[in-house]
Amino acid sequence: MLNAFVRHKDRLVLMPTEDHQLHLDDALWVDLIDPSAEEREHVGILYGSKLPDADEVDEIEASARFYLDKHGLHIHSLFLHEVDGHPHNTSVAFTLSEKRLFSFREREIPVFRLLRLRARRIRDVAIDPTSIYLALQEIKVEALADVLEEVHQGLEEVSHMVLETKDRRLEEAIDELTRHEDVNGKVRLCLMDTQRDLTFLSRYGDLSSDRKKRVRELLRDISSLLPHNDFLFQKVTFLMSAAQGFIGMEQNQIIKIFSIAAVVFLPPTLVASIYGMNFVFMPELKWIFGYPLAILLMIVAGITPYWYFKRQGWL
């Protein structure tokens, strides 16, 4: 899919599809979403070179993610969103020049849709390529802050699952903790990648004083979110350790019960084993009260160790 946007009355407006062939040169922002071969060829002429492939967009080396050439600044930036109900970081390739902004991605991302909505309704949100890119990064950082808040609220609920003695749900808590840890890790990766993006932009981009101020504010926002991200990691670690500790205590309690049961029933079993022998010379076999005596002896042999354990406080 190819979306081209032009500036109209200080707003960002989507260019009609039929105008792509004729007026794509006027586009302020060219946004490619999993483009077809025809779209790649058409935009490649305007771009001036071959568009990056999906494998190139996902490269992790700094030299592949941030560089400057005759076409402008090339920045590959991570965006967090959900894919089939699971958090996923998608890498988006940007090429920023004085005339226009190119963006290339494999799938739709909510941040882009939100920017289009804002820019269509509000003046001066995105009036040039640099402001479009910065607006995307600002919306992304806002969304990441919201995700961290959701993770924090989720961990508060997990705390009740783990620490409440009456309604303790440890297995469910561990499942939730692993999910929150995964989200928190992806948020951290996205924040650190955005920090590198903006640092590269401030170093090599031809920014006005207003643009530099926006970049500094974004970097400060990211710096304030990273400690909160670390705190959530520590909270996840604490709750995971607590949950595993409680599970271990419950297992030890079960093993303790079985161990005490084995010790309690061992003496009666010994008595029953002795009187279950089939030797010819066993004087007790002719006793009239031999059977009730053996039963009584087994009961006493079982109660005695139980009473002793109870007195010692082991039960």
TORKOL-4160 file (C-alpha; in steps of 0.2 Angstrom, whole numbers, padded with zeros to 4 digits, m for minus):
315
<pt num="1" X="0000" Y="0000" Z="0000"/>
<pt num="2" X="0006" Y="0017" Z="m0004"/>
<pt num="3" X="0000" Y="0033" Z="0005"/>
<pt num="4" X="0006" Y="0050" Z="0000"/>
<pt num="5" X="0002" Y="0066" Z="0009"/>
<pt num="6" X="0003" Y="0084" Z="0004"/>
<pt num="7" X="0001" Y="0100" Z="0014"/>
<pt num="8" X="m0015" Y="0109" Z="0012"/>
<pt num="9" X="m0020" Y="0124" Z="0023"/>
<pt num="10" X="m0007" Y="0119" Z="0036"/>
<pt num="11" X="m0014" Y="0102" Z="0037"/>
<pt num="12" X="m0008" Y="0085" Z="0031"/>
<pt num="13" X="m0020" Y="0078" Z="0018"/>
<pt num="14" X="m0020" Y="0061" Z="0010"/>
<pt num="15" X="m0017" Y="0062" Z="m0009"/>
<pt num="16" X="m0030" Y="0053" Z="m0019"/>
<pt num="17" X="m0024" Y="0037" Z="m0026"/>
<pt num="18" X="m0027" Y="0042" Z="m0044"/>
<pt num="19" X="m0015" Y="0057" Z="m0042"/>
<pt num="20" X="0000" Y="0046" Z="m0037"/>
<pt num="21" X="0006" Y="0044" Z="m0055"/>
<pt num="22" X="0005" Y="0063" Z="m0059"/>
<pt num="23" X="0008" Y="0072" Z="m0043"/>
<pt num="24" X="0019" Y="0061" Z="m0032"/>
<pt num="25" X="0033" Y="0074" Z="m0033"/>
<pt num="26" X="0022" Y="0086" Z="m0023"/>
<pt num="27" X="0020" Y="0074" Z="m0009"/>
<pt num="28" X="0027" Y="0079" Z="0008"/>
<pt num="29" X="0027" Y="0062" Z="0015"/>
<pt num="30" X="0027" Y="0045" Z="0006"/>
<pt num="31" X="0022" Y="0031" Z="0017"/>
<pt num="32" X="0024" Y="0013" Z="0011"/>
<pt num="33" X="0016" Y="m0002" Z="0019"/>
<pt num="34" X="0021" Y="m0019" Z="0013"/>
<pt num="35" X="0022" Y="m0011" Z="m0005"/>
<pt num="36" X="0019" Y="m0021" Z="m0021"/>
<pt num="37" X="0033" Y="m0023" Z="m0034"/>
<pt num="38" X="0024" Y="m0009" Z="m0045"/>
<pt num="39" X="0023" Y="0003" Z="m0030"/>
<pt num="40" X="0041" Y="0000" Z="m0026"/>
<pt num="41" X="0046" Y="0003" Z="m0044"/>
<pt num="42" X="0036" Y="0019" Z="m0045"/>
<pt num="43" X="0042" Y="0026" Z="m0028"/>
<pt num="44" X="0060" Y="0020" Z="m0032"/>
<pt num="45" X="0061" Y="0033" Z="m0046"/>
<pt num="46" X="0056" Y="0047" Z="m0035"/>
<pt num="47" X="0067" Y="0040" Z="m0021"/>
<pt num="48" X="0082" Y="0040" Z="m0032"/>
<pt num="49" X="0088" Y="0022" Z="m0028"/>
<pt num="50" X="0082" Y="0005" Z="m0024"/>
<pt num="51" X="0070" Y="0004" Z="m0009"/>
<pt num="52" X="0076" Y="m0006" Z="0006"/>
<pt num="53" X="0071" Y="m0024" Z="0008"/>
<pt num="54" X="0062" Y="m0030" Z="0024"/>
<pt num="55" X="0078" Y="m0039" Z="0029"/>
<pt num="56" X="0088" Y="m0023" Z="0027"/>
<pt num="57" X="0075" Y="m0014" Z="0038"/>
<pt num="58" X="0078" Y="m0026" Z="0052"/>
<pt num="59" X="0097" Y="m0025" Z="0053"/>
<pt num="60" X="0103" Y="m0021" Z="0070"/>
<pt num="61" X="0120" Y="m0014" Z="0066"/>
<pt num="62" X="0121" Y="0005" Z="0070"/>
<pt num="63" X="0129" Y="0008" Z="0053"/>
<pt num="64" X="0114" Y="0000" Z="0044"/>
<pt num="65" X="0101" Y="0009" Z="0055"/>
<pt num="66" X="0108" Y="0026" Z="0055"/>
<pt num="67" X="0118" Y="0034" Z="0041"/>
<pt num="68" X="0119" Y="0050" Z="0030"/>
<pt num="69" X="0120" Y="0050" Z="0011"/>
<pt num="70" X="0115" Y="0061" Z="m0004"/>
<pt num="71" X="0097" Y="0056" Z="m0001"/>
<pt num="72" X="0096" Y="0062" Z="0016"/>
<pt num="73" X="0096" Y="0055" Z="0034"/>
<pt num="74" X="0092" Y="0036" Z="0035"/>
<pt num="75" X="0085" Y="0031" Z="0051"/>
<pt num="76" X="0077" Y="0014" Z="0056"/>
<pt num="77" X="0066" Y="0016" Z="0071"/>
<pt num="78" X="0057" Y="0003" Z="0082"/>
<pt num="79" X="0038" Y="0005" Z="0085"/>
<pt num="80" X="0029" Y="m0006" Z="0098"/>
<pt num="81" X="0012" Y="m0012" Z="0094"/>
<pt num="82" X="0001" Y="m0028" Z="0095"/>
<pt num="83" X="0002" Y="m0042" Z="0082"/>
<pt num="84" X="m0012" Y="m0056" Z="0085"/>
<pt num="85" X="m0014" Y="m0050" Z="0103"/>
<pt num="86" X="0005" Y="m0051" Z="0107"/>
<pt num="87" X="0017" Y="m0036" Z="0109"/>
<pt num="88" X="0029" Y="m0034" Z="0094"/>
<pt num="89" X="0042" Y="m0022" Z="0089"/>
<pt num="90" X="0042" Y="m0017" Z="0071"/>
<pt num="91" X="0056" Y="m0008" Z="0063"/>
<pt num="92" X="0052" Y="0006" Z="0051"/>
<pt num="93" X="0064" Y="0013" Z="0039"/>
<pt num="94" X="0064" Y="0032" Z="0037"/>
<pt num="95" X="0073" Y="0043" Z="0024"/>
<pt num="96" X="0072" Y="0061" Z="0029"/>
<pt num="97" X="0077" Y="0075" Z="0017"/>
<pt num="98" X="0072" Y="0093" Z="0015"/>
<pt num="99" X="0058" Y="0090" Z="0002"/>
<pt num="100" X="0050" Y="0074" Z="0009"/>
<pt num="101" X="0049" Y="0060" Z="0021"/>
<pt num="102" X="0049" Y="0042" Z="0016"/>
<pt num="103" X="0044" Y="0028" Z="0028"/>
<pt num="104" X="0044" Y="0010" Z="0024"/>
<pt num="105" X="0036" Y="m0004" Z="0035"/>
<pt num="106" X="0029" Y="m0021" Z="0034"/>
<pt num="107" X="0012" Y="m0018" Z="0042"/>
<pt num="108" X="0000" Y="m0005" Z="0049"/>
<pt num="109" X="0005" Y="0003" Z="0065"/>
<pt num="110" X="m0007" Y="0013" Z="0077"/>
<pt num="111" X="0005" Y="0027" Z="0079"/>
<pt num="112" X="0005" Y="0031" Z="0061"/>
<pt num="113" X="m0014" Y="0031" Z="0060"/>
<pt num="114" X="m0015" Y="0042" Z="0075"/>
<pt num="115" X="m0003" Y="0055" Z="0067"/>
<pt num="116" X="m0014" Y="0055" Z="0051"/>
<pt num="117" X="m0029" Y="0058" Z="0062"/>
<pt num="118" X="m0021" Y="0073" Z="0072"/>
<pt num="119" X="m0013" Y="0081" Z="0056"/>
<pt num="120" X="m0029" Y="0080" Z="0047"/>
<pt num="121" X="m0039" Y="0089" Z="0061"/>
<pt num="122" X="m0026" Y="0101" Z="0069"/>
<pt num="123" X="m0016" Y="0114" Z="0060"/>
<pt num="124" X="0003" Y="0114" Z="0061"/>
<pt num="125" X="0005" Y="0097" Z="0068"/>
<pt num="126" X="0015" Y="0091" Z="0053"/>
<pt num="127" X="0019" Y="0104" Z="0040"/>
<pt num="128" X="0036" Y="0098" Z="0034"/>
<pt num="129" X="0046" Y="0082" Z="0034"/>
<pt num="130" X="0055" Y="0085" Z="0050"/>
<pt num="131" X="0040" Y="0089" Z="0060"/>
<pt num="132" X="0031" Y="0074" Z="0053"/>
<pt num="133" X="0045" Y="0063" Z="0059"/>
<pt num="134" X="0046" Y="0071" Z="0076"/>
<pt num="135" X="0027" Y="0070" Z="0078"/>
<pt num="136" X="0028" Y="0052" Z="0075"/>
<pt num="137" X="0042" Y="0050" Z="0088"/>
<pt num="138" X="0032" Y="0061" Z="0101"/>
<pt num="139" X="0016" Y="0050" Z="0098"/>
<pt num="140" X="0027" Y="0034" Z="0100"/>
<pt num="141" X="0034" Y="0040" Z="0117"/>
<pt num="142" X="0017" Y="0045" Z="0123"/>
<pt num="143" X="0011" Y="0027" Z="0119"/>
<pt num="144" X="0026" Y="0019" Z="0127"/>
<pt num="145" X="0022" Y="0029" Z="0143"/>
<pt num="146" X="0004" Y="0023" Z="0142"/>
<pt num="147" X="0011" Y="0005" Z="0140"/>
<pt num="148" X="0022" Y="0007" Z="0156"/>
<pt num="149" X="0007" Y="0013" Z="0166"/>
<pt num="150" X="m0003" Y="m0002" Z="0160"/>
<pt num="151" X="0011" Y="m0013" Z="0165"/>
<pt num="152" X="0012" Y="m0005" Z="0182"/>
<pt num="153" X="m0006" Y="m0007" Z="0185"/>
<pt num="154" X="m0005" Y="m0025" Z="0180"/>
<pt num="155" X="0009" Y="m0028" Z="0192"/>
<pt num="156" X="m0001" Y="m0021" Z="0206"/>
<pt num="157" X="m0015" Y="m0034" Z="0202"/>
<pt num="158" X="m0002" Y="m0048" Z="0202"/>
<pt num="159" X="0004" Y="m0042" Z="0219"/>
<pt num="160" X="m0013" Y="m0046" Z="0226"/>
<pt num="161" X="m0012" Y="m0063" Z="0218"/>
<pt num="162" X="0005" Y="m0067" Z="0225"/>
<pt num="163" X="0005" Y="m0058" Z="0242"/>
<pt num="164" X="m0014" Y="m0060" Z="0248"/>
<pt num="165" X="m0015" Y="m0075" Z="0259"/>
<pt num="166" X="m0033" Y="m0079" Z="0257"/>
<pt num="167" X="m0034" Y="m0078" Z="0238"/>
<pt num="168" X="m0017" Y="m0083" Z="0232"/>
<pt num="169" X="m0016" Y="m0088" Z="0214"/>
<pt num="170" X="0002" Y="m0092" Z="0211"/>
<pt num="171" X="0002" Y="m0101" Z="0194"/>
<pt num="172" X="m0009" Y="m0087" Z="0186"/>
<pt num="173" X="0002" Y="m0074" Z="0194"/>
<pt num="174" X="0018" Y="m0082" Z="0186"/>
<pt num="175" X="0009" Y="m0082" Z="0169"/>
<pt num="176" X="0005" Y="m0063" Z="0171"/>
<pt num="177" X="0022" Y="m0059" Z="0176"/>
<pt num="178" X="0030" Y="m0067" Z="0161"/>
<pt num="179" X="0018" Y="m0057" Z="0150"/>
<pt num="180" X="0022" Y="m0041" Z="0159"/>
<pt num="181" X="0041" Y="m0044" Z="0158"/>
<pt num="182" X="0040" Y="m0047" Z="0140"/>
<pt num="183" X="0030" Y="m0031" Z="0137"/>
<pt num="184" X="0042" Y="m0021" Z="0148"/>
<pt num="185" X="0057" Y="m0028" Z="0139"/>
<pt num="186" X="0050" Y="m0023" Z="0122"/>
<pt num="187" X="0046" Y="m0006" Z="0129"/>
<pt num="188" X="0064" Y="m0004" Z="0135"/>
<pt num="189" X="0071" Y="m0009" Z="0118"/>
<pt num="190" X="0060" Y="0003" Z="0109"/>
<pt num="191" X="0064" Y="0018" Z="0121"/>
<pt num="192" X="0083" Y="0015" Z="0119"/>
<pt num="193" X="0082" Y="0013" Z="0100"/>
<pt num="194" X="0072" Y="0030" Z="0100"/>
<pt num="195" X="0085" Y="0038" Z="0110"/>
<pt num="196" X="0098" Y="0033" Z="0098"/>
<pt num="197" X="0087" Y="0039" Z="0083"/>
<pt num="198" X="0085" Y="0056" Z="0091"/>
<pt num="199" X="0103" Y="0058" Z="0095"/>
<pt num="200" X="0108" Y="0054" Z="0078"/>
<pt num="201" X="0095" Y="0066" Z="0071"/>
<pt num="202" X="0101" Y="0080" Z="0083"/>
<pt num="203" X="0119" Y="0077" Z="0078"/>
<pt num="204" X="0117" Y="0076" Z="0059"/>
<pt num="205" X="0101" Y="0084" Z="0055"/>
<pt num="206" X="0099" Y="0102" Z="0049"/>
<pt num="207" X="0087" Y="0107" Z="0063"/>
<pt num="208" X="0080" Y="0124" Z="0068"/>
<pt num="209" X="0081" Y="0130" Z="0086"/>
<pt num="210" X="0063" Y="0125" Z="0088"/>
<pt num="211" X="0066" Y="0107" Z="0081"/>
<pt num="212" X="0081" Y="0105" Z="0093"/>
<pt num="213" X="0070" Y="0110" Z="0108"/>
<pt num="214" X="0058" Y="0097" Z="0103"/>
<pt num="215" X="0071" Y="0084" Z="0101"/>
<pt num="216" X="0079" Y="0088" Z="0118"/>
<pt num="217" X="0061" Y="0087" Z="0126"/>
<pt num="218" X="0059" Y="0070" Z="0119"/>
<pt num="219" X="0076" Y="0064" Z="0125"/>
<pt num="220" X="0071" Y="0071" Z="0143"/>
<pt num="221" X="0055" Y="0061" Z="0142"/>
<pt num="222" X="0064" Y="0045" Z="0137"/>
<pt num="223" X="0077" Y="0048" Z="0151"/>
<pt num="224" X="0062" Y="0050" Z="0163"/>
<pt num="225" X="0054" Y="0034" Z="0157"/>
<pt num="226" X="0069" Y="0023" Z="0158"/>
<pt num="227" X="0071" Y="0023" Z="0177"/>
<pt num="228" X="0052" Y="0019" Z="0178"/>
<pt num="229" X="0056" Y="0004" Z="0166"/>
<pt num="230" X="0070" Y="m0002" Z="0177"/>
<pt num="231" X="0058" Y="m0001" Z="0193"/>
<pt num="232" X="0046" Y="m0012" Z="0184"/>
<pt num="233" X="0059" Y="m0025" Z="0180"/>
<pt num="234" X="0064" Y="m0025" Z="0198"/>
<pt num="235" X="0046" Y="m0027" Z="0203"/>
<pt num="236" X="0043" Y="m0041" Z="0191"/>
<pt num="237" X="0059" Y="m0050" Z="0198"/>
<pt num="238" X="0053" Y="m0048" Z="0216"/>
<pt num="239" X="0036" Y="m0054" Z="0213"/>
<pt num="240" X="0043" Y="m0069" Z="0203"/>
<pt num="241" X="0055" Y="m0073" Z="0217"/>
<pt num="242" X="0040" Y="m0072" Z="0229"/>
<pt num="243" X="0029" Y="m0083" Z="0219"/>
<pt num="244" X="0042" Y="m0096" Z="0217"/>
<pt num="245" X="0046" Y="m0095" Z="0235"/>
<pt num="246" X="0028" Y="m0098" Z="0240"/>
<pt num="247" X="0026" Y="m0112" Z="0228"/>
<pt num="248" X="0042" Y="m0120" Z="0236"/>
<pt num="249" X="0034" Y="m0118" Z="0253"/>
<pt num="250" X="0018" Y="m0126" Z="0248"/>
<pt num="251" X="0027" Y="m0140" Z="0240"/>
<pt num="252" X="0038" Y="m0142" Z="0256"/>
<pt num="253" X="0022" Y="m0142" Z="0267"/>
<pt num="254" X="0015" Y="m0156" Z="0256"/>
<pt num="255" X="0031" Y="m0166" Z="0257"/>
<pt num="256" X="0031" Y="m0163" Z="0276"/>
<pt num="257" X="0014" Y="m0170" Z="0278"/>
<pt num="258" X="0018" Y="m0186" Z="0268"/>
<pt num="259" X="0034" Y="m0188" Z="0278"/>
<pt num="260" X="0025" Y="m0186" Z="0295"/>
<pt num="261" X="0012" Y="m0198" Z="0289"/>
<pt num="262" X="0025" Y="m0211" Z="0284"/>
<pt num="263" X="0033" Y="m0209" Z="0301"/>
<pt num="264" X="0016" Y="m0211" Z="0311"/>
<pt num="265" X="0011" Y="m0226" Z="0301"/>
<pt num="266" X="0028" Y="m0235" Z="0302"/>
<pt num="267" X="0026" Y="m0242" Z="0320"/>
<pt num="268" X="0009" Y="m0249" Z="0317"/>
<pt num="269" X="0015" Y="m0257" Z="0301"/>
<pt num="270" X="0030" Y="m0264" Z="0311"/>
<pt num="271" X="0017" Y="m0272" Z="0324"/>
<pt num="272" X="0006" Y="m0278" Z="0310"/>
<pt num="273" X="0021" Y="m0286" Z="0301"/>
<pt num="274" X="0027" Y="m0295" Z="0316"/>
<pt num="275" X="0010" Y="m0303" Z="0320"/>
<pt num="276" X="0007" Y="m0307" Z="0302"/>
<pt num="277" X="0021" Y="m0319" Z="0302"/>
<pt num="278" X="0017" Y="m0338" Z="0300"/>
<pt num="279" X="0029" Y="m0346" Z="0312"/>
<pt num="280" X="0023" Y="m0362" Z="0321"/>
<pt num="281" X="0030" Y="m0357" Z="0338"/>
<pt num="282" X="0021" Y="m0340" Z="0341"/>
<pt num="283" X="0014" Y="m0340" Z="0359"/>
<pt num="284" X="0002" Y="m0326" Z="0355"/>
<pt num="285" X="m0008" Y="m0335" Z="0342"/>
<pt num="286" X="m0017" Y="m0345" Z="0356"/>
<pt num="287" X="m0021" Y="m0330" Z="0366"/>
<pt num="288" X="m0040" Y="m0326" Z="0367"/>
<pt num="289" X="m0037" Y="m0307" Z="0368"/>
<pt num="290" X="m0022" Y="m0308" Z="0356"/>
<pt num="291" X="m0031" Y="m0299" Z="0341"/>
<pt num="292" X="m0038" Y="m0285" Z="0351"/>
<pt num="293" X="m0021" Y="m0283" Z="0359"/>
<pt num="294" X="m0012" Y="m0281" Z="0343"/>
<pt num="295" X="m0025" Y="m0269" Z="0337"/>
<pt num="296" X="m0023" Y="m0258" Z="0352"/>
<pt num="297" X="m0004" Y="m0259" Z="0351"/>
<pt num="298" X="m0005" Y="m0253" Z="0333"/>
<pt num="299" X="m0016" Y="m0238" Z="0338"/>
<pt num="300" X="m0004" Y="m0234" Z="0353"/>
<pt num="301" X="0011" Y="m0235" Z="0341"/>
<pt num="302" X="0003" Y="m0223" Z="0329"/>
<pt num="303" X="m0004" Y="m0210" Z="0342"/>
<pt num="304" X="0013" Y="m0209" Z="0351"/>
<pt num="305" X="0024" Y="m0202" Z="0337"/>
<pt num="306" X="0010" Y="m0190" Z="0332"/>
<pt num="307" X="0008" Y="m0184" Z="0350"/>
<pt num="308" X="0027" Y="m0182" Z="0351"/>
<pt num="309" X="0028" Y="m0172" Z="0335"/>
<pt num="310" X="0013" Y="m0161" Z="0341"/>
<pt num="311" X="0021" Y="m0157" Z="0357"/>
<pt num="312" X="0038" Y="m0153" Z="0349"/>
<pt num="313" X="0028" Y="m0140" Z="0338"/>
<pt num="314" X="0033" Y="m0149" Z="0321"/>
<pt num="315" X="0014" Y="m0150" Z="0316"/>
